[in-house]
């Protein structure tokens, strides 16, 4: 495994074969993808901790989603196969819009306000109150709710390494973007192959799935699964990645 700092972000590279770039979600870190990467052992993997998360430094000023997408596009440099979860799925779509993806997988990214589970709770505080005590209270709540769910326990652990100010800025951006209900049409309009993977029934909400249908976006539901579908259904998730990757190669051939 090769570990580097690139564009101010902690990046890990391992494996051999075609490359997959993984972008994590709000409050997360790249460690959440390790089981999925292990399932896809025939690929090489690039796992990044976004600024303010995981092993990456906390920026002096929070970076909004559009600025973060610009930052990631500059880091990638050339089109890659990008997989993003939750907020990372939103960022993967934005990266494709910037011409830095040859294909994307959006895993349970925000489509409508009903998908703002943690971001919606965060913005109930003011930014100052969230930084002072709200983030700790939110972590404690997730910990209590996730006592019997491995994915939520992992999320709580990741949250302890997240910048409260960055978390709050991204939560605010996600809620504002989700209210527009624009992400499904944007996903459908991409010029590169794009697949949305939803955890059913506990991932994105039913109205969001209807918005994907209305926009004629390419999506599949994997069930039974929740928001971390790549942990709940590792084998079926990996099969979907392999299928999209193979079809992308065929279309280019």
Secondary structure, 3 states (H helix, E strand, C coil): CEEEEECCEEEEEEECCCEEEEECCCCCCHHHHHHHHHHCCCCEEEEEECCCCCCCCCCCCCCCHHHHHHHHHHHHCCCEEEEEECHHHHHHHHHHHCCCEEEEEEECCCCCHHHCHHHHHHCCCCHHHHHHHHHHHHHHHHHHHCCCCHHHHHHHHHHCCCCHHHHHHHHHHHHHHHHHCCHHHHHHCCCCEEEEEEEEEECCCHHHHHHHHHHCCCEEEEEEEECCHHHHCHHHHHHHHHHHHHHHHHHHC
